[in-house]
Amino acid sequence: MEGSLLASMNCTIHDLVQILHQVKFERDSITQEQATTLPLELCHDIGKFLIVPTFDPTEVAVVSASSKDNSFPLSACLEDNERSWWISESGSMKAGIGEEFVQFQVCSSTRICRIRAIHVRIPPMPQGPLSVKDFRVDVLKEGDENEHTKVWMPATPIYQVRNIPGMQRFPLNGSGADTQQARIVCLSNQASSFAMMDLHYDPNSVGFYAVKFE
């Protein structure tokens, strides 16, 4: 998509308008009219269509989750503190392995925007055996907003959350993803390696304190 290319080049709407306004059309061979340029107003309208809007963190909202234990509302995972969290329902991650997700709307329902990274906060061990360890971010393919035909594409490699406090930053592939919705897909928890050594221990859910996008 041309807009994505321009955004990845850090091209502003002002830059694009100036570029478009400098384009000259050849003289018409029939009417013999001289070469001309597009009016600035038209260049601005074209530019608004091509440029991917800037990400606005105030527009982020939680849409759904594959499961939850109902300790807190889903929106609590957008609050950067250690007093609330999201955890999947018990039994959703056998031996700490599975595929549980939380889905977010990262911009308004009328447009796409570019997200460049996700930040994740967990309670480290020994307090957080159910904290997410391995995860990836999936994004909704542009043009597939219909609930019955949605196509989700990985936007990161499989990342591993370190066993430390505080927010940890994980960049998306390339210069980011242009999308309207994104998911953090949890693939294992911090205790999954211990579960393999102790058959009587089953850390069967996964969670985190908070996430944020940029």
Secondary structure, 3 states (H helix, E strand, C coil): CHHHHHHHCCCCHHHHHHHHHHCEECCCCCCCCCCEECCHHHHHHHHHHHCCCCCCHHHCEEEEECCCCCCCCHHHHHCCCCCCCEECCCCCCHHHEEEEEEEEECCCCCCCEEECEEEEECCCCCCCCCEECEEEEEEECCCCCCCCCCCEEECCCCEECCCCCCCEEEECCCCCEEECEEEEEEEEECCHHHHCCCCCCCCCCCEECEEEEC
